[in-house]
Amino acid sequence: MMTATSDYLARLEVALRDVPHGLAAEIRDGITEELTSLEPDAAEARIAQLGDPTVIAREALDAGGYAPPAVPVATRPDAVASPGSVPVSRSRGFAIAAALTLSFGGYLVPVAGWFVGVALVLMSSMWRTWEKLVAILVPVVLFGGLMLFSFAAFTTTGAVEVHEASGTGTPPEAENPLVPNLLVGPHFLIIIAVAVVVPASGLWLLWRMRGRTPQEPFGPTVSRPL
C-alpha cells in the first residue's frame, strides 16, 4: 500500500534526477531518514512543510551554482532528435570517406573522382577552411606549374632541333610527339606529382583530423575558471 511517505519519496527521487549525484544523495537520505522516523500523521505534516519535491531540487541547483537542465524545444515525438545524433557531413565516417576519395578517387575514376573528393571535403565540417584549401590547391598549383614547365621545355627543345636540322650534318632523330618519353624530364615530374602529392593531400587531412570529434571538430573547448 502506497503511503504518503513512500509517495513523496518516489516523487523526490524523480525530481532529483538532474541534481548532481552527491548532492541528490545527501538530500534524499536526509529526508528519507526524517520521514521514516515519524508517525504517519506527523510525517504527513512534515511533508506539507517540505513542499513540492521539484522546488527542493530547483533550490538545490540554485544553491550549488548548477545550471538547470535545458527544456526541449520540440514537443512532438517525431521532432525530438536523439542526443548523440549529428548531421552526416559532420561525422568522422563522412570525413574519412571524403579524404580517401580526394586521395584515390582520381585513380578509380580519372579526373572526375578527384573532383568528387573535393566536393566531399568541402562539405565536411571536420576541417578548418585553410586546411581544405591547402589540401585542394597545393596539388592543383603544383600540377599547373609542372605543366607550364613541361610546355616551356618542349617548346625550347623543338626550337633547338629545328635550328640544328637547318644546318649541315645529320639531322637529329625524330621523336613521335604523340608518344613522349614519360621517364625523362618534365613528364616524369608530372607523374610524380599525380602519384605522390595528390594522395598525400588526403592523407594529410586524415592526420589533421586526429583527436577531433563531430561535437568538437577542432578540439575540446578550454573553459575559463570562474
N, C-alpha and C positions, 0 to 999 in steps of 0.2 A: 504494500500500500504506500502510495506516494504521500509523504508528509510535507508540511510547509518547509521544514529544514532541508529535506532532500531535494525538493523542487527548487528552492533558492540556490542551493549549492550547484545544481545542474545548470541553471541559468548563469551563475557566476563563472562556471567553467567555460561556457561558450563565450561570455563577454571578455574573458581574459586571453583569448586566443592570440590577439595582436600585441599583448603586453610581453616584453622580454621575459624569458623563461624564469630567471632567478627572481625577478620582482613578482611575477604572477604566482610562483610557488609560495612566496612569503605571504602574499595577501590571502591566497586560497587556504593555506594551512592555518593562518591565524583566525580567519572567520570560521572555518570548519571546527577548530578546537573550541571556539567560544560557543557556537550554536549547539554543538553536540553535548556540551556540559550543562545546558539549560533544560528546564522542563518545557513541554510543548507550548504552554501559554506564554511563558517568559521568552521562548525562542521566537514565537510569532511577533511579540512586542519588539524584540531586538531586530528582527528582520525589517519591521516597519521603520525603525530608526536608521538602519543601514541604507535603505533606499534601493533604487534600481541598480542592478549589477553593472549595466553599461556605463552609468555615471561613475561608479567606482573605478572601472577600467580607464575611462577617459581622464579622470583626475590623477590616476597613477601615471599615465603617459605624460600629462602636463607637468606633474611634479618632477619627473625624471628627465624632462627635456627631450622626450622622444616625439618624433613626428607621427601624427595619426595616420593610419593606412589610407591610401587613396581610394576614393569611391569610384567604382567602374562607371564609365560614361554610358556604355552600351547596356540596354535593358533587355533586348531580345536575345534568346539563347543562340540564334544563328549569327548574331552580330558580335558575340564575345569571342575574341581571339585568345588562343592559348598563350600562357605567359612566355614560353620559350620560342614562339614562332617568329621567324624573321622572313623578309622577302627573299625570294630565290637569288636575286642578284647580290644579296649581302651575305650569302652563305659561303663557307670555306670551300665546299664542293664545287660551287659555280666558279669561284676564283681559280681553283686548281685546274679545272677544265679549260678556263679561258687562257691561263698561262701556257698550258701544254698545247692548246690549239695554235697559239701565237708562235710557239717554238717549232712544231712539227706539222701544222695544218698545211703549210705550203708543199710539203713532201707528198702528202696524201692527195691533195687537190691543188696542183700548181697554181700559184698566184692567188686564186680565189680562196684557198684555205687560209692563207695568211691574213687576208682581209677579214675573214670571219673571226679569226683570233683577235684582230684589232678591235672589231666591234664588241666582242665579249669582254675584253679588257676594259674598254671604255665604259661598259655597263656596270662592271663590278665596283663596289664601294670599299673593297679591302685594301686599296692603294690610294696614296695621295696623287693629286693631279700631276705633279712633276715626275713622279715615278712612272706613270703611264706614258708621259711624253718622252722620257728618256728611253724606255723600252721600245717605243714605236719609231721615234725619229732617228735614233742612232743608226740602226741598220739602213734606213732609207737614205740618210745623208752619206753614209759610207758607201753604199751601193751606187748612189748617184755620182759621187766623186770618182769612184773607180771607173765608171762608165765613161765619164768625161776624159779621164786619163787614158783609157783604152782608145777612145776615138782620136785623141790628140796623137798618141803614139802610132796608131795605124796610119793617120794622115801623113805624119812625118816620114814614116818608113816608106810609104808609097811614093812620096815626092823624091826621096833619095834613090829609089830603084828606077824611077823614070829618068832621073838625071844620069845614072850610070848606064842605063840601056841606050841613051842617045849618043854616047861616046864610042870609042873603039874598044875592041876586045870582046870577050864572050859575055853576053847578057846574063844577068842573074837568073837562076832557076825560078820559074813562075810558080806561085802558090795559088791554090784554089781558095778564093775568098769565102766560099760557102762552107769550107771545112777548115777552120783555123786551128792552129796548134794550141790546144787548150792547156797544155802543160808548160807553156812558156809565156813570160811577160804578164801583161795586164789581165789576160783571160784567166790565168791561174789565180791571181789575186781576187777576181770576182767570184770564182768558185769557192775560195776560202771564205770570203765574206758571207756567201749564202750558206755554206755548210757549217760555219762556226758562229758567226756573230748573230744570225737570226735565232738559232736555238738558244744561244746564251742569253738573249734578251728575255725570253720567257722564263728560263731557269733563274735569272736574276730576280724577276718578280716573285717567284716562289720563295727565294731566300729573303726578300724584303718582307714577306708576309709572315715570317715565323713569329710565334708568340702573340699574334693578333687573333681576336675573336670577332664574330659578327656584331656582338653588343658593344665591343670596344675595339674597332678595327685598327686604331693607331696606338694601342697600348692602354693600360689601366690609367684612369684619371687619378692624379695625386691630390688628395683632399687637404685643404689647409687646416691647421689646428684652430680650434675655436678660441 
